[in-house]
Amino acid sequence: MQESIVATQGLHSTLDSVVTGERAKLLATLPPSLVAGTVKHEAVESFYVLALIVGILIAFLLLVLIETHNSVKVEIPPDADQPLKLCFYHYIYILMETLLLSLQSLGVFQEHKHIRLLADGLPARRDSKCFIKDLHFDEVPVKIYCPRAPAANTQRGVIIFHGGCGIFGSNRSYERLCQCIARKSDSVVVSVAYDLSPEHEYPGQTLDCHTAIVHFLKTAENYGVDPHGIIVHGDSTGSTSAASACQELGNRRDIPKICAQVLICPFLQALNFNLSSHQKNAFTAFLSQEHTVNFILKYLKKDCSMKEAVSAGSHIPESINLKYKKWINPDLVTEVFKLGYKQPLEIQSSPVHEETKELFETRLSPLLAEDAVVCCLRDCIITCEHDVLREDGKMYKKWLEDNNVKVTWLSVEGGFHCALEFFGYGIFSFPSPSKKVNHTVNFIKGY
């Protein structure tokens, strides 16, 4: 039997050789023009096959996009930053998210890992005026940016926490921002790569940020930085960690004091998701009201089926609602930002409260902290007009000012959440990221 198989294989090999040889002889006897035509015909056939495959893929993507458009409500305000470009980017994001969710359901991909790749963006070109090095601050990975020009005196230090709801984001996605701040403000910038969920559970992300700050405060002089001139900077949920750190480290006597904090589009409370900015921007690009709640539950590794209850506010016991009404209250919002606001119906608290107690911790909701923890440092808060988190920043501003803390505030007209991640991409960026960065640089240079 085995001999028969070997003989058959040998026969096939001989036939292949004969056919190949005969084809070569045939082509040799044909006129060159006919040979060229034969080869060209084969190339055309290959092109049509490739075009057919590409066409099928494009048709599939268009079908997904149409289905996404019909099933996902998106509202791009006409006065937003370059609304057509914003709409285009948003639909690409939704398309990718839909595809990844479909592939995840088939067990092919993990959605959050591939969204991280999108959030990281393209690698930044290294600025020749900055010295850049990867280090560890007590086992927490950081990237440090130092101006190459020699400094006459000690420099300011800026420690930056990226956004991404504790699930996405990295040093890479903020590299253009860090290089710009280091160069323009003549500061030593440290970007912290804290651990991400779901691989690392809450509050590991915040603890990593606190560890990095303490290390930098203690070793600042090693990098030519004045330990009393360190500013904490956070974007989105990076602002959550920044504000929490300033609250928790403010009264420590064994380390130098943080001198200021910069909070950009900050997430500062998880009690009320029905403020005027949540309602007005409920279906805006990149971070909708639903996405906000869904990401927070994913970050905490909670059941996302609770998002409707949390969005409606049924996760808040009446006692907690009354306790924090002083700071988290729609009445605190100025009338110009309350246009179209509708008071939500009163909803009884549900058992969801027992499953979401972390939402009331000050590490996740710094706006719930007692007045006694307010640090006497200067604050810079930047909010965006078309951001679901706009009122978080404004309420935090009022809380700080009521406690005699000086606050510099910038409201970016036309701005939206996630805009900072487009900074440094030239014509592919938007005007609002540059406004935020310029304001931040001017604030830092004031020290």
Contacts in CASP RR format, 6 or more apart in sequence:
PFRMAT RR
TARGET T0000
AUTHOR 0000-0000-0000
METHOD contacts of the structure
MODEL  1
MQESIVATQGLHSTLDSVVTGERAKLLATLPPSLVAGTVKHEAVESFYVL
ALIVGILIAFLLLVLIETHNSVKVEIPPDADQPLKLCFYHYIYILMETLL
LSLQSLGVFQEHKHIRLLADGLPARRDSKCFIKDLHFDEVPVKIYCPRAP
AANTQRGVIIFHGGCGIFGSNRSYERLCQCIARKSDSVVVSVAYDLSPEH
EYPGQTLDCHTAIVHFLKTAENYGVDPHGIIVHGDSTGSTSAASACQELG
NRRDIPKICAQVLICPFLQALNFNLSSHQKNAFTAFLSQEHTVNFILKYL
KKDCSMKEAVSAGSHIPESINLKYKKWINPDLVTEVFKLGYKQPLEIQSS
PVHEETKELFETRLSPLLAEDAVVCCLRDCIITCEHDVLREDGKMYKKWL
EDNNVKVTWLSVEGGFHCALEFFGYGIFSFPSPSKKVNHTVNFIKGY
27 35 0 8 1.000
27 38 0 8 1.000
30 38 0 8 1.000
61 95 0 8 1.000
64 95 0 8 1.000
64 98 0 8 1.000
64 99 0 8 1.000
64 102 0 8 1.000
65 91 0 8 1.000
65 95 0 8 1.000
67 98 0 8 1.000
68 91 0 8 1.000
68 94 0 8 1.000
68 95 0 8 1.000
68 98 0 8 1.000
69 91 0 8 1.000
72 94 0 8 1.000
73 283 0 8 1.000
74 87 0 8 1.000
74 90 0 8 1.000
74 91 0 8 1.000
74 94 0 8 1.000
74 283 0 8 1.000
74 284 0 8 1.000
74 285 0 8 1.000
75 282 0 8 1.000
75 283 0 8 1.000
75 284 0 8 1.000
76 83 0 8 1.000
76 86 0 8 1.000
76 87 0 8 1.000
76 90 0 8 1.000
76 284 0 8 1.000
76 285 0 8 1.000
77 83 0 8 1.000
77 284 0 8 1.000
77 386 0 8 1.000
77 414 0 8 1.000
79 385 0 8 1.000
79 413 0 8 1.000
79 414 0 8 1.000
80 86 0 8 1.000
80 284 0 8 1.000
80 285 0 8 1.000
80 386 0 8 1.000
80 414 0 8 1.000
80 415 0 8 1.000
80 416 0 8 1.000
81 414 0 8 1.000
81 415 0 8 1.000
81 416 0 8 1.000
81 419 0 8 1.000
81 430 0 8 1.000
81 431 0 8 1.000
81 432 0 8 1.000
82 430 0 8 1.000
82 431 0 8 1.000
85 430 0 8 1.000
86 285 0 8 1.000
86 416 0 8 1.000
86 430 0 8 1.000
87 285 0 8 1.000
89 285 0 8 1.000
90 285 0 8 1.000
90 286 0 8 1.000
93 118 0 8 1.000
93 286 0 8 1.000
96 114 0 8 1.000
96 115 0 8 1.000
96 118 0 8 1.000
97 111 0 8 1.000
97 115 0 8 1.000
100 109 0 8 1.000
100 111 0 8 1.000
100 114 0 8 1.000
100 115 0 8 1.000
101 111 0 8 1.000
103 109 0 8 1.000
104 110 0 8 1.000
104 111 0 8 1.000
112 167 0 8 1.000
112 168 0 8 1.000
112 198 0 8 1.000
112 298 0 8 1.000
115 167 0 8 1.000
115 168 0 8 1.000
116 167 0 8 1.000
116 168 0 8 1.000
116 169 0 8 1.000
116 170 0 8 1.000
116 196 0 8 1.000
119 164 0 8 1.000
119 168 0 8 1.000
119 169 0 8 1.000
119 170 0 8 1.000
119 173 0 8 1.000
119 421 0 8 1.000
120 169 0 8 1.000
120 170 0 8 1.000
120 172 0 8 1.000
120 173 0 8 1.000
121 172 0 8 1.000
121 173 0 8 1.000
121 421 0 8 1.000
122 425 0 8 1.000
123 172 0 8 1.000
123 175 0 8 1.000
124 172 0 8 1.000
124 175 0 8 1.000
124 176 0 8 1.000
124 179 0 8 1.000
126 132 0 8 1.000
126 179 0 8 1.000
127 179 0 8 1.000
127 182 0 8 1.000
127 183 0 8 1.000
128 148 0 8 1.000
129 147 0 8 1.000
129 148 0 8 1.000
129 149 0 8 1.000
129 183 0 8 1.000
130 145 0 8 1.000
130 146 0 8 1.000
130 147 0 8 1.000
130 148 0 8 1.000
130 179 0 8 1.000
130 182 0 8 1.000
130 183 0 8 1.000
131 145 0 8 1.000
131 146 0 8 1.000
131 147 0 8 1.000
131 148 0 8 1.000
132 143 0 8 1.000
132 144 0 8 1.000
132 145 0 8 1.000
132 146 0 8 1.000
132 179 0 8 1.000
133 143 0 8 1.000
133 144 0 8 1.000
133 146 0 8 1.000
134 141 0 8 1.000
134 142 0 8 1.000
134 143 0 8 1.000
134 144 0 8 1.000
135 141 0 8 1.000
135 142 0 8 1.000
135 143 0 8 1.000
135 144 0 8 1.000
136 142 0 8 1.000
137 190 0 8 1.000
137 192 0 8 1.000
137 211 0 8 1.000
137 212 0 8 1.000
137 215 0 8 1.000
137 216 0 8 1.000
137 219 0 8 1.000
138 211 0 8 1.000
138 212 0 8 1.000
138 214 0 8 1.000
138 215 0 8 1.000
139 211 0 8 1.000
140 192 0 8 1.000
140 193 0 8 1.000
140 194 0 8 1.000
140 208 0 8 1.000
140 211 0 8 1.000
140 212 0 8 1.000
140 215 0 8 1.000
141 171 0 8 1.000
141 192 0 8 1.000
141 193 0 8 1.000
142 171 0 8 1.000
142 190 0 8 1.000
142 191 0 8 1.000
142 192 0 8 1.000
142 193 0 8 1.000
142 212 0 8 1.000
143 171 0 8 1.000
143 175 0 8 1.000
143 178 0 8 1.000
143 190 0 8 1.000
143 191 0 8 1.000
143 193 0 8 1.000
144 188 0 8 1.000
144 189 0 8 1.000
144 190 0 8 1.000
144 191 0 8 1.000
144 223 0 8 1.000
145 178 0 8 1.000
145 179 0 8 1.000
145 181 0 8 1.000
145 182 0 8 1.000
145 188 0 8 1.000
145 189 0 8 1.000
145 190 0 8 1.000
145 191 0 8 1.000
146 182 0 8 1.000
146 188 0 8 1.000
146 223 0 8 1.000
147 155 0 8 1.000
147 182 0 8 1.000
147 183 0 8 1.000
147 186 0 8 1.000
147 187 0 8 1.000
147 188 0 8 1.000
149 186 0 8 1.000
151 186 0 8 1.000
151 224 0 8 1.000
154 221 0 8 1.000
154 224 0 8 1.000
154 225 0 8 1.000
154 226 0 8 1.000
155 186 0 8 1.000
155 187 0 8 1.000
155 188 0 8 1.000
155 224 0 8 1.000
155 225 0 8 1.000
155 226 0 8 1.000
156 185 0 8 1.000
156 186 0 8 1.000
156 187 0 8 1.000
156 188 0 8 1.000
156 225 0 8 1.000
156 226 0 8 1.000
156 229 0 8 1.000
156 230 0 8 1.000
156 231 0 8 1.000
156 444 0 8 1.000
156 447 0 8 1.000
157 187 0 8 1.000
157 188 0 8 1.000
157 189 0 8 1.000
157 190 0 8 1.000
157 216 0 8 1.000
157 220 0 8 1.000
157 225 0 8 1.000
157 226 0 8 1.000
157 229 0 8 1.000
157 230 0 8 1.000
157 231 0 8 1.000
158 181 0 8 1.000
158 182 0 8 1.000
158 185 0 8 1.000
158 187 0 8 1.000
158 188 0 8 1.000
158 189 0 8 1.000
158 190 0 8 1.000
158 230 0 8 1.000
158 231 0 8 1.000
158 233 0 8 1.000
158 444 0 8 1.000
159 189 0 8 1.000
159 190 0 8 1.000
159 192 0 8 1.000
159 212 0 8 1.000
159 213 0 8 1.000
159 216 0 8 1.000
159 230 0 8 1.000
159 231 0 8 1.000
159 232 0 8 1.000
159 233 0 8 1.000
160 174 0 8 1.000
160 177 0 8 1.000
160 178 0 8 1.000
160 181 0 8 1.000
160 189 0 8 1.000
160 190 0 8 1.000
160 191 0 8 1.000
160 192 0 8 1.000
160 233 0 8 1.000
160 234 0 8 1.000
160 235 0 8 1.000
161 192 0 8 1.000
161 194 0 8 1.000
161 209 0 8 1.000
161 232 0 8 1.000
161 233 0 8 1.000
161 234 0 8 1.000
161 235 0 8 1.000
161 238 0 8 1.000
161 239 0 8 1.000
161 241 0 8 1.000
161 242 0 8 1.000
162 169 0 8 1.000
162 170 0 8 1.000
162 171 0 8 1.000
162 173 0 8 1.000
162 174 0 8 1.000
162 191 0 8 1.000
162 192 0 8 1.000
162 234 0 8 1.000
162 235 0 8 1.000
162 238 0 8 1.000
163 169 0 8 1.000
163 234 0 8 1.000
163 235 0 8 1.000
163 236 0 8 1.000
163 237 0 8 1.000
163 238 0 8 1.000
164 236 0 8 1.000
164 237 0 8 1.000
164 238 0 8 1.000
164 295 0 8 1.000
165 236 0 8 1.000
165 237 0 8 1.000
165 267 0 8 1.000
165 295 0 8 1.000
165 296 0 8 1.000
165 298 0 8 1.000
165 299 0 8 1.000
166 194 0 8 1.000
166 196 0 8 1.000
166 197 0 8 1.000
166 205 0 8 1.000
166 237 0 8 1.000
166 299 0 8 1.000
167 196 0 8 1.000
167 197 0 8 1.000
167 198 0 8 1.000
167 295 0 8 1.000
167 298 0 8 1.000
167 299 0 8 1.000
168 196 0 8 1.000
169 196 0 8 1.000
170 193 0 8 1.000
171 178 0 8 1.000
171 191 0 8 1.000
171 192 0 8 1.000
171 193 0 8 1.000
173 421 0 8 1.000
174 191 0 8 1.000
174 235 0 8 1.000
174 420 0 8 1.000
174 421 0 8 1.000
175 191 0 8 1.000
176 423 0 8 1.000
176 424 0 8 1.000
176 425 0 8 1.000
177 420 0 8 1.000
177 423 0 8 1.000
177 437 0 8 1.000
178 189 0 8 1.000
178 191 0 8 1.000
180 423 0 8 1.000
180 424 0 8 1.000
180 437 0 8 1.000
180 441 0 8 1.000
181 187 0 8 1.000
181 189 0 8 1.000
181 233 0 8 1.000
181 437 0 8 1.000
181 440 0 8 1.000
181 441 0 8 1.000
181 444 0 8 1.000
182 188 0 8 1.000
182 189 0 8 1.000
184 441 0 8 1.000
185 441 0 8 1.000
185 444 0 8 1.000
185 445 0 8 1.000
186 445 0 8 1.000
187 231 0 8 1.000
187 444 0 8 1.000
188 223 0 8 1.000
188 224 0 8 1.000
188 225 0 8 1.000
190 212 0 8 1.000
190 216 0 8 1.000
192 208 0 8 1.000
192 209 0 8 1.000
192 212 0 8 1.000
194 204 0 8 1.000
194 205 0 8 1.000
194 206 0 8 1.000
194 208 0 8 1.000
194 209 0 8 1.000
194 212 0 8 1.000
194 241 0 8 1.000
195 204 0 8 1.000
195 205 0 8 1.000
195 208 0 8 1.000
196 205 0 8 1.000
197 205 0 8 1.000
197 298 0 8 1.000
197 299 0 8 1.000
197 300 0 8 1.000
197 301 0 8 1.000
198 298 0 8 1.000
198 301 0 8 1.000
201 301 0 8 1.000
202 299 0 8 1.000
202 300 0 8 1.000
202 301 0 8 1.000
202 358 0 8 1.000
202 364 0 8 1.000
203 361 0 8 1.000
203 363 0 8 1.000
203 364 0 8 1.000
205 241 0 8 1.000
206 240 0 8 1.000
206 241 0 8 1.000
206 244 0 8 1.000
206 245 0 8 1.000
206 363 0 8 1.000
206 364 0 8 1.000
209 238 0 8 1.000
209 241 0 8 1.000
209 242 0 8 1.000
209 244 0 8 1.000
209 245 0 8 1.000
210 241 0 8 1.000
210 244 0 8 1.000
210 245 0 8 1.000
210 248 0 8 1.000
210 249 0 8 1.000
213 230 0 8 1.000
213 232 0 8 1.000
213 245 0 8 1.000
213 249 0 8 1.000
213 258 0 8 1.000
214 249 0 8 1.000
214 255 0 8 1.000
216 225 0 8 1.000
216 230 0 8 1.000
217 227 0 8 1.000
217 230 0 8 1.000
217 255 0 8 1.000
217 256 0 8 1.000
217 258 0 8 1.000
218 227 0 8 1.000
218 255 0 8 1.000
220 226 0 8 1.000
220 227 0 8 1.000
220 229 0 8 1.000
220 230 0 8 1.000
220 256 0 8 1.000
221 227 0 8 1.000
227 256 0 8 1.000
228 256 0 8 1.000
228 257 0 8 1.000
228 259 0 8 1.000
229 256 0 8 1.000
229 259 0 8 1.000
229 447 0 8 1.000
230 256 0 8 1.000
230 258 0 8 1.000
230 259 0 8 1.000
231 258 0 8 1.000
231 259 0 8 1.000
231 260 0 8 1.000
231 261 0 8 1.000
231 262 0 8 1.000
231 444 0 8 1.000
231 447 0 8 1.000
232 242 0 8 1.000
232 245 0 8 1.000
232 246 0 8 1.000
232 258 0 8 1.000
232 260 0 8 1.000
232 261 0 8 1.000
232 262 0 8 1.000
233 242 0 8 1.000
233 261 0 8 1.000
233 262 0 8 1.000
233 264 0 8 1.000
233 440 0 8 1.000
234 241 0 8 1.000
234 242 0 8 1.000
234 261 0 8 1.000
234 262 0 8 1.000
234 263 0 8 1.000
234 264 0 8 1.000
234 266 0 8 1.000
235 264 0 8 1.000
235 265 0 8 1.000
235 420 0 8 1.000
236 264 0 8 1.000
236 265 0 8 1.000
236 266 0 8 1.000
236 267 0 8 1.000
236 389 0 8 1.000
236 417 0 8 1.000
236 418 0 8 1.000
237 267 0 8 1.000
237 299 0 8 1.000
238 266 0 8 1.000
238 267 0 8 1.000
239 263 0 8 1.000
239 264 0 8 1.000
239 265 0 8 1.000
239 266 0 8 1.000
239 267 0 8 1.000
239 268 0 8 1.000
240 266 0 8 1.000
240 267 0 8 1.000
240 268 0 8 1.000
240 363 0 8 1.000
240 364 0 8 1.000
240 366 0 8 1.000
242 261 0 8 1.000
242 262 0 8 1.000
242 263 0 8 1.000
242 266 0 8 1.000
243 261 0 8 1.000
243 263 0 8 1.000
243 266 0 8 1.000
243 268 0 8 1.000
243 366 0 8 1.000
243 396 0 8 1.000
244 362 0 8 1.000
244 363 0 8 1.000
244 366 0 8 1.000
245 258 0 8 1.000
246 258 0 8 1.000
246 261 0 8 1.000
246 375 0 8 1.000
246 377 0 8 1.000
247 362 0 8 1.000
247 366 0 8 1.000
247 369 0 8 1.000
247 373 0 8 1.000
247 374 0 8 1.000
247 375 0 8 1.000
248 373 0 8 1.000
249 255 0 8 1.000
249 258 0 8 1.000
250 257 0 8 1.000
250 258 0 8 1.000
250 373 0 8 1.000
250 375 0 8 1.000
251 373 0 8 1.000
257 375 0 8 1.000
257 377 0 8 1.000
258 375 0 8 1.000
258 377 0 8 1.000
259 377 0 8 1.000
259 378 0 8 1.000
259 447 0 8 1.000
260 377 0 8 1.000
260 378 0 8 1.000
260 379 0 8 1.000
260 380 0 8 1.000
260 443 0 8 1.000
260 447 0 8 1.000
261 377 0 8 1.000
261 378 0 8 1.000
261 379 0 8 1.000
261 380 0 8 1.000
262 379 0 8 1.000
262 380 0 8 1.000
262 382 0 8 1.000
262 440 0 8 1.000
262 443 0 8 1.000
262 444 0 8 1.000
263 379 0 8 1.000
263 380 0 8 1.000
263 381 0 8 1.000
263 382 0 8 1.000
263 393 0 8 1.000
263 396 0 8 1.000
264 382 0 8 1.000
264 420 0 8 1.000
264 436 0 8 1.000
264 440 0 8 1.000
265 382 0 8 1.000
265 383 0 8 1.000
265 384 0 8 1.000
265 387 0 8 1.000
265 389 0 8 1.000
265 390 0 8 1.000
265 417 0 8 1.000
265 420 0 8 1.000
266 381 0 8 1.000
266 389 0 8 1.000
266 392 0 8 1.000
266 393 0 8 1.000
266 396 0 8 1.000
267 292 0 8 1.000
267 389 0 8 1.000
267 392 0 8 1.000
268 365 0 8 1.000
268 366 0 8 1.000
268 367 0 8 1.000
268 389 0 8 1.000
268 392 0 8 1.000
268 393 0 8 1.000
268 395 0 8 1.000
268 396 0 8 1.000
269 328 0 8 1.000
269 365 0 8 1.000
269 366 0 8 1.000
269 367 0 8 1.000
269 368 0 8 1.000
269 392 0 8 1.000
269 395 0 8 1.000
270 296 0 8 1.000
270 310 0 8 1.000
270 359 0 8 1.000
270 360 0 8 1.000
270 364 0 8 1.000
270 365 0 8 1.000
271 313 0 8 1.000
271 316 0 8 1.000
271 320 0 8 1.000
271 321 0 8 1.000
271 324 0 8 1.000
271 328 0 8 1.000
271 359 0 8 1.000
271 360 0 8 1.000
271 365 0 8 1.000
271 368 0 8 1.000
272 278 0 8 1.000
272 313 0 8 1.000
272 316 0 8 1.000
272 328 0 8 1.000
272 330 0 8 1.000
273 289 0 8 1.000
273 292 0 8 1.000
273 293 0 8 1.000
273 310 0 8 1.000
273 311 0 8 1.000
273 313 0 8 1.000
274 311 0 8 1.000
274 312 0 8 1.000
274 313 0 8 1.000
274 344 0 8 1.000
275 330 0 8 1.000
275 333 0 8 1.000
275 391 0 8 1.000
276 330 0 8 1.000
276 333 0 8 1.000
276 337 0 8 1.000
276 338 0 8 1.000
276 339 0 8 1.000
276 340 0 8 1.000
276 341 0 8 1.000
276 391 0 8 1.000
277 337 0 8 1.000
277 387 0 8 1.000
277 388 0 8 1.000
277 389 0 8 1.000
277 390 0 8 1.000
277 391 0 8 1.000
277 392 0 8 1.000
278 289 0 8 1.000
278 292 0 8 1.000
278 388 0 8 1.000
278 391 0 8 1.000
279 289 0 8 1.000
279 340 0 8 1.000
279 341 0 8 1.000
279 342 0 8 1.000
280 339 0 8 1.000
280 340 0 8 1.000
280 341 0 8 1.000
280 386 0 8 1.000
281 288 0 8 1.000
281 289 0 8 1.000
281 386 0 8 1.000
281 387 0 8 1.000
281 388 0 8 1.000
281 390 0 8 1.000
282 288 0 8 1.000
282 289 0 8 1.000
282 290 0 8 1.000
282 388 0 8 1.000
283 289 0 8 1.000
284 386 0 8 1.000
284 387 0 8 1.000
284 388 0 8 1.000
284 416 0 8 1.000
284 417 0 8 1.000
285 386 0 8 1.000
285 416 0 8 1.000
285 418 0 8 1.000
286 416 0 8 1.000
286 417 0 8 1.000
286 418 0 8 1.000
287 387 0 8 1.000
287 388 0 8 1.000
287 389 0 8 1.000
287 417 0 8 1.000
287 418 0 8 1.000
288 388 0 8 1.000
289 311 0 8 1.000
289 388 0 8 1.000
290 307 0 8 1.000
290 311 0 8 1.000
292 388 0 8 1.000
292 389 0 8 1.000
293 307 0 8 1.000
293 310 0 8 1.000
293 311 0 8 1.000
294 304 0 8 1.000
294 307 0 8 1.000
296 310 0 8 1.000
296 359 0 8 1.000
297 303 0 8 1.000
297 304 0 8 1.000
297 306 0 8 1.000
297 307 0 8 1.000
297 310 0 8 1.000
297 356 0 8 1.000
298 304 0 8 1.000
300 356 0 8 1.000
300 358 0 8 1.000
300 359 0 8 1.000
302 355 0 8 1.000
302 356 0 8 1.000
303 355 0 8 1.000
306 315 0 8 1.000
306 352 0 8 1.000
306 355 0 8 1.000
306 356 0 8 1.000
309 315 0 8 1.000
309 350 0 8 1.000
309 352 0 8 1.000
310 352 0 8 1.000
310 356 0 8 1.000
310 359 0 8 1.000
312 344 0 8 1.000
312 347 0 8 1.000
313 344 0 8 1.000
313 347 0 8 1.000
314 347 0 8 1.000
314 348 0 8 1.000
314 349 0 8 1.000
314 350 0 8 1.000
314 352 0 8 1.000
314 353 0 8 1.000
315 349 0 8 1.000
315 350 0 8 1.000
315 352 0 8 1.000
315 353 0 8 1.000
315 356 0 8 1.000
315 359 0 8 1.000
316 349 0 8 1.000
316 353 0 8 1.000
317 349 0 8 1.000
317 353 0 8 1.000
318 349 0 8 1.000
320 360 0 8 1.000
324 367 0 8 1.000
324 368 0 8 1.000
327 367 0 8 1.000
327 368 0 8 1.000
327 395 0 8 1.000
327 398 0 8 1.000
327 399 0 8 1.000
328 367 0 8 1.000
328 368 0 8 1.000
328 395 0 8 1.000
329 395 0 8 1.000
330 338 0 8 1.000
330 341 0 8 1.000
330 343 0 8 1.000
332 394 0 8 1.000
332 395 0 8 1.000
332 398 0 8 1.000
333 341 0 8 1.000
333 391 0 8 1.000
333 394 0 8 1.000
333 395 0 8 1.000
337 390 0 8 1.000
337 391 0 8 1.000
337 394 0 8 1.000
358 364 0 8 1.000
359 365 0 8 1.000
360 368 0 8 1.000
361 368 0 8 1.000
362 368 0 8 1.000
362 369 0 8 1.000
362 373 0 8 1.000
366 396 0 8 1.000
367 392 0 8 1.000
367 395 0 8 1.000
367 396 0 8 1.000
367 399 0 8 1.000
371 403 0 8 1.000
374 399 0 8 1.000
374 400 0 8 1.000
374 403 0 8 1.000
374 405 0 8 1.000
375 405 0 8 1.000
376 404 0 8 1.000
376 405 0 8 1.000
377 405 0 8 1.000
378 405 0 8 1.000
378 406 0 8 1.000
378 407 0 8 1.000
378 408 0 8 1.000
379 397 0 8 1.000
379 400 0 8 1.000
379 405 0 8 1.000
379 406 0 8 1.000
379 407 0 8 1.000
379 408 0 8 1.000
380 407 0 8 1.000
380 408 0 8 1.000
380 409 0 8 1.000
380 410 0 8 1.000
380 439 0 8 1.000
380 440 0 8 1.000
380 443 0 8 1.000
381 393 0 8 1.000
381 394 0 8 1.000
381 396 0 8 1.000
381 397 0 8 1.000
381 407 0 8 1.000
381 408 0 8 1.000
381 409 0 8 1.000
381 410 0 8 1.000
382 409 0 8 1.000
382 410 0 8 1.000
382 411 0 8 1.000
382 412 0 8 1.000
382 436 0 8 1.000
382 439 0 8 1.000
382 440 0 8 1.000
383 389 0 8 1.000
383 390 0 8 1.000
383 393 0 8 1.000
383 394 0 8 1.000
383 409 0 8 1.000
383 410 0 8 1.000
383 411 0 8 1.000
383 412 0 8 1.000
384 390 0 8 1.000
384 411 0 8 1.000
384 412 0 8 1.000
384 414 0 8 1.000
384 415 0 8 1.000
384 416 0 8 1.000
384 417 0 8 1.000
384 419 0 8 1.000
384 432 0 8 1.000
385 411 0 8 1.000
385 412 0 8 1.000
385 413 0 8 1.000
385 414 0 8 1.000
385 415 0 8 1.000
385 416 0 8 1.000
386 414 0 8 1.000
386 415 0 8 1.000
386 416 0 8 1.000
386 417 0 8 1.000
387 415 0 8 1.000
387 416 0 8 1.000
387 417 0 8 1.000
388 417 0 8 1.000
389 417 0 8 1.000
394 409 0 8 1.000
397 407 0 8 1.000
397 409 0 8 1.000
400 407 0 8 1.000
401 407 0 8 1.000
408 443 0 8 1.000
410 435 0 8 1.000
410 436 0 8 1.000
410 439 0 8 1.000
412 432 0 8 1.000
412 435 0 8 1.000
412 436 0 8 1.000
414 432 0 8 1.000
415 430 0 8 1.000
415 432 0 8 1.000
416 432 0 8 1.000
419 430 0 8 1.000
419 432 0 8 1.000
419 433 0 8 1.000
419 436 0 8 1.000
420 433 0 8 1.000
420 436 0 8 1.000
420 437 0 8 1.000
422 428 0 8 1.000
422 429 0 8 1.000
422 430 0 8 1.000
422 433 0 8 1.000
423 429 0 8 1.000
423 433 0 8 1.000
423 434 0 8 1.000
423 436 0 8 1.000
423 437 0 8 1.000
424 433 0 8 1.000
END
